[in-house]
Amino acid sequence: MTVRYLRHPELRFTAVEGEGVVLHLRTRRYFTVSESGLAVLEALAAPRTLEELVPVVLNRYEVTPERAEQSVRDFLERCLTADLLAVERVG
């Protein structure tokens, strides 16, 4: 089974001084995310798998593939907990 991540439709975000500010319109909560987290959220304009998101970090930062995967995995888990993302199971 493939798991794809997608942004909550009521998220708005922008870059501010090297990090991201995220507003969840439904809950009216603000979040700050790192520059790499913002890049992942931008990539989630369409549903993506973990494997599709790792290159987003690899292409921007000098990190190992293992470190990039762990960073993306951790970020996705934090976003799911905060109701910023949803999962879609395919297959």
FISE-700584 format. One line per field, with one value per atom (N, C-alpha, C, O, CB): residue number from 1; residue in one letter; atom name; x negated, y negated, z. Coordinates in nm, 2 decimals. Glycine has a CB too. Layout:
# residues N
num: (NUM	...)
residu: (A	...)
atome: (CA	...)
u: (X	...)
v: (Y	...)
w: (Z	...)
# end
This chain:
# residues 91
num: (1	1	1	1	1	2	2	2	2	2	3	3	3	3	3	4	4	4	4	4	5	5	5	5	5	6	6	6	6	6	7	7	7	7	7	8	8	8	8	8	9	9	9	9	9	10	10	10	10	10	11	11	11	11	11	12	12	12	12	12	13	13	13	13	13	14	14	14	14	14	15	15	15	15	15	16	16	16	16	16	17	17	17	17	17	18	18	18	18	18	19	19	19	19	19	20	20	20	20	20	21	21	21	21	21	22	22	22	22	22	23	23	23	23	23	24	24	24	24	24	25	25	25	25	25	26	26	26	26	26	27	27	27	27	27	28	28	28	28	28	29	29	29	29	29	30	30	30	30	30	31	31	31	31	31	32	32	32	32	32	33	33	33	33	33	34	34	34	34	34	35	35	35	35	35	36	36	36	36	36	37	37	37	37	37	38	38	38	38	38	39	39	39	39	39	40	40	40	40	40	41	41	41	41	41	42	42	42	42	42	43	43	43	43	43	44	44	44	44	44	45	45	45	45	45	46	46	46	46	46	47	47	47	47	47	48	48	48	48	48	49	49	49	49	49	50	50	50	50	50	51	51	51	51	51	52	52	52	52	52	53	53	53	53	53	54	54	54	54	54	55	55	55	55	55	56	56	56	56	56	57	57	57	57	57	58	58	58	58	58	59	59	59	59	59	60	60	60	60	60	61	61	61	61	61	62	62	62	62	62	63	63	63	63	63	64	64	64	64	64	65	65	65	65	65	66	66	66	66	66	67	67	67	67	67	68	68	68	68	68	69	69	69	69	69	70	70	70	70	70	71	71	71	71	71	72	72	72	72	72	73	73	73	73	73	74	74	74	74	74	75	75	75	75	75	76	76	76	76	76	77	77	77	77	77	78	78	78	78	78	79	79	79	79	79	80	80	80	80	80	81	81	81	81	81	82	82	82	82	82	83	83	83	83	83	84	84	84	84	84	85	85	85	85	85	86	86	86	86	86	87	87	87	87	87	88	88	88	88	88	89	89	89	89	89	90	90	90	90	90	91	91	91	91	91)
residu: (M	M	M	M	M	T	T	T	T	T	V	V	V	V	V	R	R	R	R	R	Y	Y	Y	Y	Y	L	L	L	L	L	R	R	R	R	R	H	H	H	H	H	P	P	P	P	P	E	E	E	E	E	L	L	L	L	L	R	R	R	R	R	F	F	F	F	F	T	T	T	T	T	A	A	A	A	A	V	V	V	V	V	E	E	E	E	E	G	G	G	G	G	E	E	E	E	E	G	G	G	G	G	V	V	V	V	V	V	V	V	V	V	L	L	L	L	L	H	H	H	H	H	L	L	L	L	L	R	R	R	R	R	T	T	T	T	T	R	R	R	R	R	R	R	R	R	R	Y	Y	Y	Y	Y	F	F	F	F	F	T	T	T	T	T	V	V	V	V	V	S	S	S	S	S	E	E	E	E	E	S	S	S	S	S	G	G	G	G	G	L	L	L	L	L	A	A	A	A	A	V	V	V	V	V	L	L	L	L	L	E	E	E	E	E	A	A	A	A	A	L	L	L	L	L	A	A	A	A	A	A	A	A	A	A	P	P	P	P	P	R	R	R	R	R	T	T	T	T	T	L	L	L	L	L	E	E	E	E	E	E	E	E	E	E	L	L	L	L	L	V	V	V	V	V	P	P	P	P	P	V	V	V	V	V	V	V	V	V	V	L	L	L	L	L	N	N	N	N	N	R	R	R	R	R	Y	Y	Y	Y	Y	E	E	E	E	E	V	V	V	V	V	T	T	T	T	T	P	P	P	P	P	E	E	E	E	E	R	R	R	R	R	A	A	A	A	A	E	E	E	E	E	Q	Q	Q	Q	Q	S	S	S	S	S	V	V	V	V	V	R	R	R	R	R	D	D	D	D	D	F	F	F	F	F	L	L	L	L	L	E	E	E	E	E	R	R	R	R	R	C	C	C	C	C	L	L	L	L	L	T	T	T	T	T	A	A	A	A	A	D	D	D	D	D	L	L	L	L	L	L	L	L	L	L	A	A	A	A	A	V	V	V	V	V	E	E	E	E	E	R	R	R	R	R	V	V	V	V	V	G	G	G	G	G)
atome: (N	CA	C	O	CB	N	CA	C	O	CB	N	CA	C	O	CB	N	CA	C	O	CB	N	CA	C	O	CB	N	CA	C	O	CB	N	CA	C	O	CB	N	CA	C	O	CB	N	CA	C	O	CB	N	CA	C	O	CB	N	CA	C	O	CB	N	CA	C	O	CB	N	CA	C	O	CB	N	CA	C	O	CB	N	CA	C	O	CB	N	CA	C	O	CB	N	CA	C	O	CB	N	CA	C	O	CB	N	CA	C	O	CB	N	CA	C	O	CB	N	CA	C	O	CB	N	CA	C	O	CB	N	CA	C	O	CB	N	CA	C	O	CB	N	CA	C	O	CB	N	CA	C	O	CB	N	CA	C	O	CB	N	CA	C	O	CB	N	CA	C	O	CB	N	CA	C	O	CB	N	CA	C	O	CB	N	CA	C	O	CB	N	CA	C	O	CB	N	CA	C	O	CB	N	CA	C	O	CB	N	CA	C	O	CB	N	CA	C	O	CB	N	CA	C	O	CB	N	CA	C	O	CB	N	CA	C	O	CB	N	CA	C	O	CB	N	CA	C	O	CB	N	CA	C	O	CB	N	CA	C	O	CB	N	CA	C	O	CB	N	CA	C	O	CB	N	CA	C	O	CB	N	CA	C	O	CB	N	CA	C	O	CB	N	CA	C	O	CB	N	CA	C	O	CB	N	CA	C	O	CB	N	CA	C	O	CB	N	CA	C	O	CB	N	CA	C	O	CB	N	CA	C	O	CB	N	CA	C	O	CB	N	CA	C	O	CB	N	CA	C	O	CB	N	CA	C	O	CB	N	CA	C	O	CB	N	CA	C	O	CB	N	CA	C	O	CB	N	CA	C	O	CB	N	CA	C	O	CB	N	CA	C	O	CB	N	CA	C	O	CB	N	CA	C	O	CB	N	CA	C	O	CB	N	CA	C	O	CB	N	CA	C	O	CB	N	CA	C	O	CB	N	CA	C	O	CB	N	CA	C	O	CB	N	CA	C	O	CB	N	CA	C	O	CB	N	CA	C	O	CB	N	CA	C	O	CB	N	CA	C	O	CB	N	CA	C	O	CB	N	CA	C	O	CB	N	CA	C	O	CB	N	CA	C	O	CB	N	CA	C	O	CB	N	CA	C	O	CB	N	CA	C	O	CB	N	CA	C	O	CB	N	CA	C	O	CB	N	CA	C	O	CB	N	CA	C	O	CB	N	CA	C	O	CB)
u: (-0.08	0.00	-0.09	-0.18	0.10	-0.06	-0.13	-0.06	0.06	-0.14	-0.14	-0.09	-0.13	-0.25	-0.14	-0.04	-0.07	-0.02	0.08	0.00	-0.10	-0.07	-0.01	-0.05	-0.19	0.09	0.14	0.16	0.20	0.27	0.15	0.17	0.32	0.41	0.12	0.35	0.48	0.52	0.45	0.50	0.64	0.68	0.69	0.70	0.82	0.70	0.71	0.58	0.58	0.81	0.47	0.34	0.30	0.32	0.23	0.24	0.17	0.03	0.02	0.26	-0.07	-0.20	-0.28	-0.25	-0.27	-0.39	-0.48	-0.62	-0.63	-0.43	-0.72	-0.85	-0.88	-0.84	-0.96	-0.94	-0.97	-1.11	-1.13	-0.87	-1.21	-1.34	-1.40	-1.45	-1.35	-1.40	-1.46	-1.39	-1.44	-1.59	-1.26	-1.18	-1.03	-1.01	-1.18	-0.95	-0.81	-0.71	-0.73	-0.77	-0.61	-0.50	-0.38	-0.34	-0.48	-0.31	-0.20	-0.07	-0.08	-0.22	0.04	0.16	0.26	0.28	0.22	0.32	0.43	0.56	0.59	0.42	0.63	0.75	0.86	0.92	0.80	0.88	0.99	0.97	1.06	1.01	0.84	0.81	0.76	0.76	0.71	0.73	0.67	0.54	0.51	0.77	0.47	0.34	0.22	0.23	0.32	0.12	0.00	-0.11	-0.12	-0.05	-0.19	-0.31	-0.43	-0.41	-0.28	-0.54	-0.67	-0.73	-0.73	-0.76	-0.79	-0.86	-0.99	-1.01	-0.77	-1.08	-1.22	-1.21	-1.10	-1.32	-1.32	-1.32	-1.30	-1.23	-1.46	-1.36	-1.33	-1.19	-1.13	-1.43	-1.13	-0.99	-0.90	-0.80	-0.95	-0.93	-0.86	-0.87	-0.77	-0.90	-0.99	-1.01	-0.92	-0.87	-1.16	-0.91	-0.83	-0.68	-0.61	-0.85	-0.64	-0.50	-0.47	-0.36	-0.46	-0.56	-0.54	-0.53	-0.45	-0.66	-0.61	-0.61	-0.48	-0.44	-0.73	-0.41	-0.28	-0.16	-0.05	-0.26	-0.19	-0.08	0.00	0.12	-0.14	-0.06	0.01	-0.03	-0.14	-0.03	0.05	0.02	-0.12	-0.14	0.13	-0.20	-0.33	-0.36	-0.31	-0.44	-0.44	-0.49	-0.61	-0.67	-0.52	-0.65	-0.78	-0.89	-0.98	-0.80	-0.89	-1.00	-1.01	-1.12	-0.98	-0.90	-0.89	-0.93	-0.98	-0.75	-0.92	-0.96	-1.10	-1.16	-0.87	-1.17	-1.31	-1.40	-1.48	-1.36	-1.38	-1.46	-1.45	-1.54	-1.43	-1.34	-1.32	-1.43	-1.49	-1.18	-1.45	-1.56	-1.70	-1.79	-1.54	-1.71	-1.84	-1.89	-2.01	-1.84	-1.80	-1.83	-1.87	-1.93	-1.72	-1.83	-1.85	-1.96	-2.02	-1.73	-1.99	-2.09	-2.19	-2.16	-2.01	-2.30	-2.41	-2.39	-2.46	-2.55	-2.31	-2.29	-2.29	-2.27	-2.15	-2.30	-2.30	-2.15	-2.06	-2.36	-2.13	-1.99	-1.92	-1.80	-1.99	-2.00	-1.94	-1.89	-1.79	-2.04	-1.98	-1.94	-1.83	-1.74	-2.07	-1.82	-1.71	-1.58	-1.48	-1.74	-1.59	-1.47	-1.42	-1.30	-1.49	-1.51	-1.47	-1.41	-1.31	-1.59	-1.47	-1.42	-1.28	-1.19	-1.51	-1.26	-1.13	-1.03	-0.91	-1.13	-1.06	-0.97	-0.93	-0.81	-1.04	-1.03	-1.00	-0.91	-0.81	-1.13	-0.94	-0.85	-0.71	-0.61	-0.91	-0.69	-0.56	-0.48	-0.36	-0.57	-0.55	-0.48	-0.44	-0.33	-0.58	-0.52	-0.48	-0.37	-0.28	-0.60	-0.37	-0.26	-0.13	-0.02	-0.29	-0.13	-0.01	0.04	0.16	-0.05	-0.04	0.00	0.07	0.17	-0.12	0.02	0.08	0.20	0.25	-0.03	0.24	0.35	0.32	0.41	0.48	0.19	0.16	0.16	0.17	0.02	0.15	0.15	0.25	0.30	0.01	0.28	0.36	0.29	0.20	0.51	0.33	0.27	0.38	0.50	0.21	0.33	0.41	0.35	0.23	0.43	0.42	0.37	0.42	0.54	0.41	0.32	0.35	0.30	0.19	0.29	0.39	0.35	0.38	0.35	0.21)
v: (0.12	0.00	-0.12	-0.13	0.00	-0.22	-0.34	-0.45	-0.46	-0.39	-0.53	-0.63	-0.77	-0.79	-0.62	-0.85	-0.98	-1.09	-1.07	-1.01	-1.19	-1.30	-1.42	-1.45	-1.34	-1.49	-1.61	-1.71	-1.68	-1.57	-1.84	-1.95	-1.96	-1.93	-2.08	-2.01	-2.05	-2.16	-2.25	-2.08	-2.16	-2.26	-2.40	-2.50	-2.23	-2.41	-2.54	-2.59	-2.68	-2.53	-2.55	-2.60	-2.72	-2.71	-2.49	-2.81	-2.92	-2.94	-2.93	-3.06	-2.96	-2.98	-3.07	-3.09	-2.84	-3.12	-3.21	-3.20	-3.16	-3.36	-3.24	-3.25	-3.38	-3.49	-3.23	-3.38	-3.50	-3.48	-3.40	-3.53	-3.55	-3.55	-3.41	-3.38	-3.63	-3.33	-3.20	-3.09	-2.98	-3.21	-3.12	-3.01	-3.03	-3.13	-3.00	-2.94	-2.95	-2.98	-2.93	-2.83	-3.06	-3.08	-3.02	-3.05	-3.24	-2.93	-2.86	-2.89	-2.90	-2.70	-2.92	-2.95	-2.84	-2.82	-3.09	-2.78	-2.69	-2.77	-2.80	-2.56	-2.79	-2.88	-2.82	-2.90	-2.91	-2.69	-2.64	-2.65	-2.68	-2.49	-2.62	-2.62	-2.75	-2.78	-2.51	-2.84	-2.97	-2.96	-3.05	-3.06	-2.86	-2.84	-2.87	-2.84	-2.70	-2.94	-2.96	-2.87	-2.82	-3.11	-2.84	-2.75	-2.81	-2.88	-2.60	-2.78	-2.82	-2.69	-2.59	-2.91	-2.69	-2.57	-2.62	-2.73	-2.50	-2.53	-2.56	-2.58	-2.56	-2.44	-2.63	-2.65	-2.52	-2.52	-2.71	-2.41	-2.28	-2.23	-2.17	-2.17	-2.26	-2.23	-2.30	-2.25	-2.25	-2.43	-2.51	-2.45	-2.45	-2.65	-2.40	-2.34	-2.22	-2.19	-2.31	-2.14	-2.02	-2.06	-2.00	-1.93	-2.16	-2.20	-2.25	-2.23	-2.31	-2.32	-2.37	-2.26	-2.26	-2.47	-2.15	-2.04	-1.96	-1.88	-1.94	-1.98	-1.91	-1.98	-1.97	-1.89	-2.06	-2.12	-2.01	-2.03	-2.22	-1.90	-1.78	-1.67	-1.67	-1.74	-1.57	-1.46	-1.39	-1.37	-1.35	-1.36	-1.30	-1.19	-1.20	-1.41	-1.10	-1.00	-1.05	-1.15	-0.86	-0.98	-1.01	-1.00	-1.09	-0.91	-0.90	-0.88	-1.00	-1.03	-0.75	-1.06	-1.17	-1.30	-1.40	-1.19	-1.31	-1.43	-1.44	-1.55	-1.44	-1.32	-1.32	-1.40	-1.48	-1.18	-1.39	-1.46	-1.62	-1.69	-1.43	-1.66	-1.80	-1.85	-1.96	-1.83	-1.78	-1.81	-1.79	-1.87	-1.74	-1.67	-1.64	-1.74	-1.77	-1.50	-1.80	-1.89	-2.03	-2.11	-1.91	-2.06	-2.19	-2.20	-2.30	-2.24	-2.08	-2.08	-1.97	-1.87	-2.06	-1.99	-1.89	-1.79	-1.81	-1.95	-1.69	-1.59	-1.46	-1.44	-1.62	-1.35	-1.22	-1.18	-1.24	-1.12	-1.09	-1.04	-0.99	-1.01	-0.93	-0.93	-0.88	-0.99	-0.98	-0.79	-1.09	-1.21	-1.28	-1.33	-1.30	-1.30	-1.37	-1.29	-1.35	-1.38	-1.16	-1.08	-1.09	-1.11	-0.93	-1.09	-1.10	-1.23	-1.24	-1.07	-1.34	-1.47	-1.49	-1.55	-1.58	-1.44	-1.45	-1.37	-1.41	-1.40	-1.25	-1.16	-1.23	-1.23	-1.02	-1.29	-1.36	-1.47	-1.50	-1.40	-1.55	-1.67	-1.63	-1.69	-1.75	-1.52	-1.48	-1.43	-1.46	-1.36	-1.36	-1.32	-1.44	-1.44	-1.23	-1.54	-1.66	-1.73	-1.77	-1.75	-1.73	-1.80	-1.72	-1.78	-1.82	-1.59	-1.51	-1.53	-1.54	-1.36	-1.53	-1.56	-1.69	-1.71	-1.55	-1.79	-1.93	-1.95	-2.06	-2.03	-1.84	-1.85	-1.94	-2.00	-1.89	-1.95	-2.03	-1.94	-2.00	-2.09	-1.81	-1.72	-1.61	-1.59	-1.66	-1.54	-1.42	-1.31	-1.34	-1.44	-1.19	-1.08	-1.02	-1.02	-0.97	-0.97	-0.91	-0.77	-0.77	-1.00	-0.67	-0.53	-0.48	-0.48	-0.44	-0.44	-0.40	-0.26	-0.22	-0.49	-0.17	-0.04	0.05	0.17	-0.03)
w: (0.00	0.00	0.00	0.08	0.12	-0.08	-0.09	-0.01	-0.01	-0.24	0.06	0.15	0.08	0.06	0.30	0.05	0.00	0.10	0.16	-0.14	0.11	0.20	0.13	0.01	0.28	0.19	0.12	0.23	0.34	0.05	0.18	0.27	0.31	0.22	0.21	0.43	0.46	0.37	0.35	0.61	0.31	0.22	0.28	0.21	0.16	0.41	0.48	0.53	0.62	0.59	0.47	0.51	0.42	0.30	0.51	0.48	0.41	0.47	0.59	0.42	0.39	0.44	0.35	0.24	0.45	0.41	0.34	0.41	0.52	0.35	0.33	0.39	0.45	0.40	0.27	0.57	0.64	0.70	0.80	0.75	0.65	0.71	0.73	0.84	0.84	0.63	0.63	0.69	0.71	0.70	0.73	0.78	0.73	0.66	0.93	0.76	0.71	0.82	0.94	0.64	0.79	0.88	0.82	0.70	0.91	0.90	0.85	0.93	1.05	0.85	0.86	0.93	0.89	0.77	0.89	0.99	0.96	0.98	1.10	1.06	0.88	0.88	0.97	1.04	0.74	0.96	1.04	1.19	1.27	1.00	1.23	1.38	1.42	1.54	1.41	1.33	1.36	1.44	1.52	1.43	1.41	1.48	1.38	1.26	1.53	1.43	1.35	1.39	1.51	1.38	1.30	1.32	1.25	1.15	1.27	1.30	1.23	1.18	1.26	1.31	1.07	1.01	0.96	0.92	0.90	0.95	0.90	0.75	0.69	0.93	0.69	0.55	0.47	0.37	0.51	0.53	0.46	0.48	0.39	0.52	0.59	0.61	0.52	0.46	0.75	0.49	0.40	0.26	0.18	0.40	0.22	0.09	0.07	-0.03	0.07	0.18	0.18	0.16	0.08	0.30	0.24	0.22	0.08	0.03	0.33	0.03	-0.11	-0.21	-0.30	-0.15	-0.19	-0.28	-0.26	-0.35	-0.24	-0.15	-0.13	-0.20	-0.15	0.02	-0.30	-0.37	-0.44	-0.46	-0.48	-0.46	-0.51	-0.41	-0.35	-0.66	-0.39	-0.30	-0.34	-0.46	-0.30	-0.24	-0.27	-0.16	-0.05	-0.27	-0.20	-0.11	-0.04	-0.08	-0.18	0.07	0.13	0.03	0.03	0.25	-0.05	-0.15	-0.25	-0.30	-0.22	-0.28	-0.37	-0.30	-0.37	-0.43	-0.17	-0.09	-0.05	-0.04	0.03	-0.04	0.00	-0.09	-0.05	0.02	-0.23	-0.32	-0.30	-0.34	-0.46	-0.25	-0.23	-0.13	-0.15	-0.17	-0.03	0.07	0.01	0.03	0.20	-0.05	-0.11	-0.22	-0.22	-0.18	-0.29	-0.40	-0.34	-0.41	-0.50	-0.22	-0.16	-0.06	-0.04	-0.10	0.00	0.11	0.10	0.03	0.25	0.15	0.14	0.26	0.37	0.14	0.25	0.35	0.29	0.16	0.43	0.37	0.31	0.28	0.34	0.41	0.19	0.17	0.29	0.31	0.06	0.38	0.51	0.60	0.65	0.58	0.61	0.69	0.63	0.70	0.71	0.50	0.44	0.46	0.49	0.28	0.44	0.47	0.61	0.63	0.43	0.70	0.85	0.88	0.95	0.94	0.82	0.84	0.79	0.85	0.78	0.67	0.60	0.68	0.71	0.46	0.72	0.80	0.93	0.96	0.83	1.00	1.13	1.10	1.18	1.19	1.00	0.97	0.94	0.98	0.85	0.86	0.82	0.95	0.96	0.72	1.04	1.16	1.24	1.30	1.24	1.26	1.33	1.27	1.34	1.35	1.14	1.06	1.08	1.09	0.92	1.07	1.09	1.23	1.25	1.07	1.33	1.47	1.48	1.56	1.57	1.41	1.42	1.32	1.31	1.39	1.25	1.16	1.04	0.98	1.23	1.00	0.88	0.76	0.65	0.90	0.77	0.66	0.68	0.79	0.64	0.57	0.58	0.50	0.42	0.52	0.52	0.44	0.35	0.38	0.53	0.24	0.14	0.11	0.07	0.01	0.13	0.11	-0.02	-0.05	0.22	-0.11	-0.24	-0.26	-0.22	-0.35	-0.32	-0.36	-0.25	-0.26	-0.38)
# end
